[in-house]
Amino acid sequence: MTETIHAMLDSWGYVFLFLAFCLGPFGIPVPNEITILTASGLANAGLLDPWSVYGVIASGLFVAVNAGYALGRLFGAGLIARIRQARLRRYAERGSRLLDRFGSIALLLAFFIPVVRYVMPLLAGAGGLRYRTFALYAYAGMLVWTLLFFGIGMIG
């Protein structure tokens, strides 16, 4: 998988990182954890600029999270019903259980669960969670998750 990421970075550069995180919820089959670790490792080796790597990753994730919330608000319960019928069913159920158990803080926790990190904003938007509350917890989770994995890649 890291060879694929290297090849994509060689071809597309920083645009690949942005798109990998921005389009992640829409079926791009590149695991975020591996992508961020690989990119930050390359930054640590001096092959990429660390500030640019972090910036495009955080920007892509920011766009994805906000798009998910907006889609949830726009399409609401109908979208959630379709997700539950699709192959994302188990992730939507996991996200719903997290929301039931932890409330808004589940948005922060969801970043540490692959795929759920992208389903959770849809659930929050469809559930009518106020944007201010959504932003507080989702952005905190995004910041913690990206800094943790970026940091691991930089020292690894």
Backbone bond lengths (Angstrom), bond angles and torsions (degrees), N, CA, C in turn:
res aa  C-N    CA-C-N  psi(-1)  N-CA   C-N-CA  omega(-1)  CA-C   N-CA-C  phi
1 M - - - 1.448 - - 1.525 110.99 -
2 T 1.337 117.57 -39.59 1.468 119.00 -179.53 1.522 111.50 -64.86
3 E 1.349 117.60 -30.00 1.462 119.80 176.83 1.520 110.21 -64.50
4 T 1.316 116.22 -39.84 1.463 121.19 178.10 1.525 110.18 -62.68
5 I 1.310 116.37 -42.86 1.466 120.70 179.53 1.523 110.09 -64.63
6 H 1.330 116.83 -42.67 1.474 120.55 176.88 1.532 110.25 -58.44
7 A 1.321 116.47 -45.66 1.464 120.70 -178.94 1.526 110.80 -63.23
8 M 1.323 116.90 -42.39 1.463 120.43 179.21 1.526 110.84 -65.71
9 L 1.326 116.42 -39.19 1.469 119.54 177.68 1.521 111.29 -66.44
10 D 1.325 117.17 -37.75 1.465 120.67 177.09 1.525 111.00 -63.03
11 S 1.331 115.98 -40.00 1.464 120.87 -177.38 1.529 113.24 -79.19
12 W 1.311 116.12 -44.77 1.461 120.96 -170.23 1.530 114.06 -110.25
13 G 1.319 117.70 -15.97 1.461 120.65 -179.62 1.519 112.90 65.11
14 Y 1.303 115.16 -141.66 1.459 120.90 -175.96 1.531 112.64 -65.85
15 V 1.331 116.36 -24.41 1.465 120.16 178.29 1.528 109.78 -60.77
16 F 1.336 117.06 -37.66 1.464 120.29 177.77 1.524 110.93 -58.99
17 L 1.323 117.16 -44.62 1.465 119.78 -179.07 1.522 111.07 -62.83
18 F 1.315 116.52 -44.47 1.454 120.15 178.47 1.526 110.44 -59.53
19 L 1.331 116.37 -49.66 1.465 120.08 -177.69 1.527 112.29 -65.93
20 A 1.333 116.99 -37.17 1.467 119.96 179.44 1.521 110.99 -60.04
21 F 1.322 117.20 -38.21 1.464 120.08 -179.11 1.522 111.85 -87.55
22 C 1.312 116.96 -33.82 1.460 121.20 -179.38 1.529 111.30 -71.42
23 L 1.321 116.75 -39.95 1.457 121.12 -176.11 1.523 112.81 -98.16
24 G 1.315 117.64 3.23 1.461 121.63 179.30 1.515 114.01 -50.19
25 P 1.327 118.51 -44.34 1.461 118.36 -178.47 1.525 113.79 -71.74
26 F 1.304 116.85 -9.72 1.453 119.84 -175.98 1.523 112.00 -105.97
27 G 1.322 116.17 22.52 1.449 120.61 170.21 1.513 117.27 102.23
28 I 1.318 119.54 7.98 1.460 120.18 176.15 1.528 107.38 -69.47
29 P 1.323 117.80 117.31 1.465 120.77 -171.80 1.535 114.50 -85.12
30 V 1.325 116.82 49.11 1.458 120.38 178.44 1.527 107.59 -118.40
31 P 1.329 117.80 115.07 1.467 119.62 -178.82 1.532 111.78 -61.30
32 N 1.325 115.95 126.89 1.460 121.05 -177.85 1.519 112.69 -60.27
33 E 1.322 117.11 -39.74 1.452 119.91 -177.73 1.528 111.14 -61.11
34 I 1.320 116.38 -44.98 1.457 120.31 -179.69 1.528 110.27 -67.64
35 T 1.318 116.45 -39.77 1.463 120.45 -179.49 1.515 111.74 -63.01
36 I 1.326 117.21 -47.65 1.466 119.81 -177.85 1.531 111.08 -68.31
37 L 1.324 117.15 -38.13 1.472 119.82 178.15 1.525 111.08 -66.22
38 T 1.323 117.03 -42.08 1.462 120.79 179.30 1.523 110.85 -65.39
39 A 1.330 116.38 -47.49 1.469 120.13 -178.05 1.523 111.59 -64.47
40 S 1.321 116.88 -41.72 1.469 118.25 179.56 1.527 110.96 -71.01
41 G 1.329 117.47 -30.90 1.468 120.53 174.55 1.525 110.89 -64.92
42 L 1.325 116.28 -40.08 1.466 120.28 177.03 1.526 110.67 -67.51
43 A 1.323 116.50 -35.20 1.468 120.07 175.81 1.523 110.37 -66.32
44 N 1.311 116.41 -40.32 1.463 121.13 178.27 1.530 110.91 -62.68
45 A 1.329 115.67 -34.99 1.464 120.38 179.43 1.532 112.49 -78.98
46 G 1.318 116.98 -2.90 1.451 121.25 178.44 1.516 114.77 86.05
47 L 1.333 116.97 8.56 1.461 120.67 -179.16 1.523 113.07 -85.62
48 L 1.325 116.62 -21.63 1.462 122.72 176.69 1.517 108.49 -133.51
49 D 1.319 116.32 155.46 1.456 120.87 177.52 1.534 109.22 -78.69
50 P 1.343 118.45 120.78 1.467 120.55 -176.53 1.528 113.73 -58.38
51 W 1.328 117.88 -40.11 1.467 120.25 -179.05 1.523 110.60 -65.96
52 S 1.307 116.18 -40.00 1.471 119.94 178.93 1.522 110.92 -67.34
53 V 1.331 116.83 -42.71 1.460 120.72 178.73 1.521 109.91 -58.43
54 Y 1.319 116.31 -51.94 1.465 118.80 -178.66 1.530 110.63 -63.18
55 G 1.311 116.58 -41.41 1.465 120.33 -178.40 1.517 113.69 -61.10
56 V 1.331 116.99 -45.13 1.472 118.76 -178.79 1.523 111.61 -72.97
57 I 1.322 117.43 -33.74 1.469 120.01 176.95 1.525 109.71 -66.04
58 A 1.320 117.09 -49.15 1.466 120.82 -179.85 1.527 110.68 -63.31
59 S 1.320 117.42 -39.25 1.468 120.63 179.37 1.523 111.47 -65.22
60 G 1.324 116.78 -44.27 1.457 120.31 178.61 1.518 112.11 -62.03
61 L 1.313 116.51 -42.97 1.457 120.78 178.90 1.524 110.78 -66.96
62 F 1.319 117.17 -38.72 1.462 122.37 177.13 1.535 110.62 -59.14
63 V 1.324 116.46 -45.88 1.467 121.06 178.95 1.533 110.08 -63.07
64 A 1.324 117.20 -45.45 1.464 121.08 -178.22 1.523 111.89 -62.33
65 V 1.322 116.21 -44.53 1.465 121.01 -178.23 1.534 110.38 -64.75
66 N 1.320 116.70 -43.99 1.462 119.94 179.70 1.526 112.12 -69.63
67 A 1.329 116.80 -36.42 1.463 119.69 176.45 1.526 110.32 -63.99
68 G 1.330 116.73 -41.38 1.457 120.13 177.63 1.520 112.11 -61.37
69 Y 1.309 116.34 -45.05 1.467 120.55 178.50 1.537 110.11 -61.87
70 A 1.331 117.08 -45.46 1.468 121.11 -179.20 1.526 111.20 -63.01
71 L 1.332 117.00 -42.01 1.467 120.13 177.50 1.524 111.08 -63.43
72 G 1.322 116.25 -40.32 1.459 120.33 177.12 1.523 111.64 -61.77
73 R 1.333 116.53 -43.67 1.471 120.70 178.66 1.530 110.87 -65.55
74 L 1.322 115.69 -41.38 1.452 121.13 -175.36 1.526 112.73 -70.97
75 F 1.316 116.49 -45.04 1.462 120.07 -174.03 1.525 113.95 -104.40
76 G 1.316 117.23 -12.77 1.452 122.84 171.24 1.505 117.29 51.53
77 A 1.315 114.23 -137.35 1.462 122.07 -173.04 1.526 112.45 -61.58
78 G 1.327 117.69 -31.88 1.467 120.44 178.88 1.514 111.85 -62.31
79 L 1.319 116.03 -40.27 1.466 120.49 177.82 1.523 110.64 -66.33
80 I 1.311 116.78 -43.14 1.467 120.78 179.60 1.528 110.19 -63.52
81 A 1.314 117.68 -39.57 1.465 121.01 177.66 1.527 110.51 -61.60
82 R 1.323 117.39 -40.57 1.466 120.95 178.59 1.521 111.54 -67.37
83 I 1.332 116.42 -39.52 1.465 120.27 178.02 1.520 110.05 -62.68
84 R 1.308 116.09 -41.12 1.472 119.85 -178.89 1.519 112.02 -68.25
85 Q 1.312 117.79 -21.37 1.460 121.02 176.40 1.527 111.54 -87.23
86 A 1.310 116.18 -21.52 1.470 121.35 -177.07 1.522 110.40 -85.09
87 R 1.313 114.88 -175.49 1.465 119.95 -179.19 1.525 112.69 -71.71
88 L 1.311 117.72 -6.02 1.469 121.41 176.94 1.524 111.89 -86.48
89 R 1.298 116.49 6.04 1.465 122.07 -175.23 1.534 112.79 -51.29
90 R 1.321 117.23 -49.50 1.470 119.25 -176.05 1.523 111.31 -65.42
91 Y 1.335 117.27 -32.35 1.464 119.90 178.94 1.528 110.85 -72.78
92 A 1.321 116.34 -38.16 1.471 120.32 176.58 1.522 110.13 -65.41
93 E 1.322 116.96 -39.81 1.464 120.27 178.15 1.525 111.06 -66.15
94 R 1.329 116.85 -40.96 1.460 121.11 177.35 1.530 110.34 -63.00
95 G 1.325 116.18 -43.03 1.463 120.45 177.48 1.514 112.04 -63.59
96 S 1.313 116.98 -42.00 1.468 120.58 178.31 1.523 111.39 -63.07
97 R 1.323 116.37 -41.06 1.475 119.49 177.87 1.522 110.84 -63.75
98 L 1.335 116.38 -40.69 1.470 119.71 177.09 1.524 111.19 -61.37
99 L 1.332 116.53 -45.07 1.467 120.13 179.16 1.523 111.30 -62.50
100 D 1.332 116.64 -42.85 1.469 120.26 179.09 1.521 111.24 -62.59
101 R 1.306 115.89 -40.04 1.465 119.94 -174.95 1.526 113.71 -80.81
102 F 1.341 116.92 -41.33 1.460 120.25 -172.19 1.527 114.68 -113.58
103 G 1.315 117.98 -6.64 1.456 120.49 -178.34 1.523 111.02 68.01
104 S 1.318 116.12 -143.56 1.471 121.42 -174.95 1.519 113.49 -61.92
105 I 1.323 118.03 -28.93 1.472 120.14 -179.57 1.532 111.21 -64.23
106 A 1.331 116.42 -16.21 1.469 120.26 176.27 1.519 111.01 -61.16
107 L 1.326 117.55 -28.27 1.470 120.57 177.13 1.516 110.96 -62.32
108 L 1.313 116.77 -36.75 1.464 121.59 177.17 1.530 109.86 -71.18
109 L 1.312 116.67 -46.83 1.467 121.35 -177.40 1.527 112.41 -64.90
110 A 1.317 116.85 -31.90 1.466 121.46 -175.33 1.525 112.99 -62.79
111 F 1.316 117.76 -24.98 1.460 119.57 -179.79 1.525 111.92 -62.87
112 F 1.287 117.48 -19.45 1.459 121.37 -177.92 1.528 112.14 -94.20
113 I 1.327 116.71 6.81 1.463 121.57 179.00 1.527 107.82 -122.13
114 P 1.343 117.31 111.94 1.466 119.34 -179.00 1.529 111.91 -52.74
115 V 1.292 116.27 145.35 1.463 128.02 -178.55 1.538 111.39 69.63
116 V 1.319 117.62 -44.47 1.464 120.43 179.51 1.527 109.93 -59.72
117 R 1.338 117.06 -32.23 1.471 119.68 179.38 1.521 111.37 -59.43
118 Y 1.338 117.54 -25.74 1.456 120.72 179.53 1.524 112.91 -95.69
119 V 1.311 117.90 -24.58 1.464 121.25 178.77 1.534 110.43 -79.49
120 M 1.307 116.87 -33.49 1.461 121.23 -175.62 1.533 113.62 -57.56
121 P 1.343 120.13 -43.66 1.466 117.97 177.18 1.533 113.29 -61.09
122 L 1.330 116.89 -35.36 1.466 120.24 175.86 1.522 110.48 -61.36
123 L 1.331 115.79 -45.90 1.462 120.42 179.63 1.522 111.31 -63.18
124 A 1.336 116.13 -41.99 1.469 120.13 -179.63 1.527 110.85 -64.59
125 G 1.331 116.26 -43.65 1.461 119.53 178.88 1.516 112.10 -65.73
126 A 1.324 116.87 -45.48 1.463 120.93 -179.80 1.530 111.35 -65.94
127 G 1.330 115.87 -30.28 1.466 120.12 179.74 1.522 113.33 -79.90
128 G 1.332 116.63 -1.59 1.454 120.56 177.19 1.518 115.20 79.49
129 L 1.322 117.34 17.99 1.463 120.19 178.30 1.523 109.07 -61.56
130 R 1.313 116.63 133.07 1.469 120.89 179.26 1.523 109.85 -59.39
131 Y 1.347 115.72 142.40 1.455 119.81 -177.23 1.526 111.64 -60.05
132 R 1.294 117.31 -39.13 1.469 120.32 -178.87 1.531 110.69 -59.81
133 T 1.318 116.94 -43.75 1.468 121.20 178.51 1.522 109.96 -67.70
134 F 1.328 115.77 -44.87 1.463 120.36 177.31 1.522 110.82 -55.74
135 A 1.326 116.56 -50.63 1.463 121.58 -176.94 1.521 111.33 -60.73
136 L 1.322 117.03 -43.55 1.460 120.39 -178.70 1.526 111.47 -56.43
137 Y 1.313 116.95 -51.28 1.460 120.36 -175.52 1.526 112.62 -79.91
138 A 1.328 117.53 -40.31 1.469 119.94 -179.01 1.525 110.81 -67.05
139 Y 1.318 117.73 -42.83 1.462 119.75 -179.64 1.522 111.28 -69.44
140 A 1.320 116.59 -35.32 1.473 118.97 176.12 1.526 109.75 -63.77
141 G 1.328 117.04 -44.35 1.460 120.80 178.20 1.511 111.95 -63.07
142 M 1.321 116.01 -42.11 1.458 120.84 178.73 1.528 110.79 -62.06
143 L 1.316 116.85 -43.56 1.461 121.43 -179.75 1.530 111.23 -64.13
144 V 1.319 116.57 -47.61 1.466 120.54 -179.54 1.531 110.32 -62.93
145 W 1.325 116.75 -47.22 1.462 120.81 -176.61 1.527 111.05 -64.12
146 T 1.329 117.78 -47.69 1.463 119.78 -177.89 1.524 111.34 -66.81
147 L 1.319 117.80 -42.38 1.466 119.61 179.05 1.525 111.79 -64.28
148 L 1.325 117.06 -39.61 1.464 120.80 179.65 1.537 110.51 -63.01
149 F 1.326 117.21 -53.60 1.457 119.72 -176.93 1.525 111.83 -70.12
150 F 1.322 117.54 -36.72 1.448 120.42 176.99 1.537 109.92 -63.56
151 G 1.325 116.11 -43.81 1.460 121.14 178.46 1.515 112.56 -62.06
152 I 1.322 116.90 -43.14 1.469 120.78 177.66 1.529 110.11 -60.49
153 G 1.322 116.42 -43.72 1.469 119.96 178.72 1.514 113.06 -65.20
154 M 1.322 116.72 -34.24 1.471 120.65 -179.52 1.532 112.39 -70.72
155 I 1.322 116.85 -30.94 1.474 118.25 -179.10 1.518 112.26 -97.65
156 G 1.333 116.48 -12.73 1.463 121.52 -175.06 1.469 115.45 -81.22
